[in-house]
């Protein structure tokens, strides 16, 4: 049983890390676009989705964990 609990914790950390990486990537693309004077709408959408996923994962961890399991399969 302990192994299962540790795996769940690792899955959650992995999921949060994936969302955070998407968020950071989008922020970098947006900054690069601003420096070049070009708006990157796809990066803005990517950032909005990542922020929503992080909010959902924080507010409803039971849903986040079920999504994490689906992604791993």
The 8 nearest C-alpha neighbors of each residue, nearest first, counted from 0:
[[1, 3, 2, 4, 5, 6, 7, 8],
 [0, 2, 4, 3, 5, 6, 7, 8],
 [1, 3, 5, 0, 4, 6, 7, 8],
 [2, 4, 6, 0, 1, 5, 7, 8],
 [5, 3, 7, 1, 6, 2, 8, 0],
 [6, 4, 8, 2, 7, 3, 9, 1],
 [5, 7, 9, 3, 8, 4, 10, 2],
 [8, 6, 10, 4, 5, 9, 11, 3],
 [7, 9, 5, 11, 6, 10, 12, 4],
 [8, 10, 6, 12, 7, 11, 13, 5],
 [11, 9, 7, 13, 8, 12, 6, 14],
 [12, 10, 14, 8, 13, 9, 15, 7],
 [13, 11, 9, 15, 14, 10, 16, 8],
 [12, 14, 10, 16, 11, 15, 9, 17],
 [13, 15, 11, 17, 16, 12, 10, 67],
 [16, 14, 18, 12, 17, 13, 19, 11],
 [17, 15, 19, 13, 14, 18, 12, 20],
 [16, 18, 14, 20, 15, 19, 13, 21],
 [17, 19, 21, 15, 20, 16, 49, 22],
 [18, 20, 22, 16, 21, 17, 15, 23],
 [19, 21, 23, 17, 22, 18, 24, 16],
 [22, 20, 24, 18, 19, 23, 25, 49],
 [21, 23, 19, 25, 46, 20, 49, 24],
 [22, 24, 26, 20, 25, 21, 19, 27],
 [25, 23, 21, 27, 22, 26, 20, 28],
 [24, 26, 42, 28, 46, 22, 27, 23],
 [27, 25, 23, 29, 28, 24, 30, 22],
 [26, 28, 30, 24, 29, 25, 31, 23],
 [29, 27, 25, 31, 26, 30, 32, 42],
 [28, 30, 32, 26, 27, 31, 42, 25],
 [31, 29, 33, 27, 32, 28, 26, 34],
 [32, 30, 34, 28, 33, 29, 27, 35],
 [31, 33, 37, 29, 35, 30, 34, 38],
 [32, 34, 36, 30, 35, 31, 37, 29],
 [33, 35, 31, 32, 36, 30, 37, 29],
 [36, 34, 32, 33, 37, 31, 38, 30],
 [35, 37, 33, 34, 32, 38, 31, 30],
 [38, 36, 32, 35, 33, 39, 34, 31],
 [37, 39, 32, 40, 33, 36, 29, 35],
 [40, 38, 42, 41, 32, 29, 37, 43],
 [39, 41, 43, 42, 38, 44, 29, 45],
 [42, 40, 44, 43, 39, 45, 25, 46],
 [43, 41, 45, 25, 44, 40, 39, 29],
 [42, 44, 40, 46, 41, 45, 47, 39],
 [43, 45, 41, 47, 42, 46, 48, 40],
 [46, 44, 42, 48, 43, 47, 25, 41],
 [47, 45, 43, 49, 25, 22, 44, 48],
 [46, 48, 44, 50, 49, 45, 51, 43],
 [47, 49, 51, 45, 46, 50, 52, 44],
 [50, 48, 52, 46, 22, 51, 47, 18],
 [49, 51, 53, 47, 52, 48, 46, 54],
 [52, 50, 54, 48, 49, 53, 55, 47],
 [51, 53, 49, 55, 54, 50, 56, 48],
 [52, 54, 56, 50, 51, 55, 57, 49],
 [53, 55, 51, 57, 52, 56, 58, 50],
 [56, 54, 52, 58, 57, 53, 59, 51],
 [57, 55, 63, 53, 60, 59, 54, 58],
 [58, 56, 54, 55, 59, 60, 53, 63],
 [57, 59, 55, 56, 54, 60, 53, 61],
 [60, 58, 56, 61, 62, 55, 57, 63],
 [59, 61, 63, 56, 62, 57, 64, 58],
 [62, 60, 64, 63, 59, 65, 56, 66],
 [63, 61, 65, 60, 64, 59, 66, 56],
 [64, 62, 60, 56, 66, 61, 65, 67],
 [63, 65, 67, 61, 66, 62, 60, 68],
 [64, 66, 68, 62, 67, 63, 69, 61],
 [67, 65, 69, 63, 64, 68, 70, 62],
 [66, 68, 64, 70, 65, 69, 63, 14],
 [67, 69, 71, 65, 66, 70, 64, 72],
 [68, 70, 66, 72, 67, 71, 65, 64],
 [71, 69, 67, 68, 72, 66, 65, 14],
 [70, 72, 68, 69, 67, 10, 66, 14],
 [71, 69, 70, 68, 67, 66, 65, 10]]
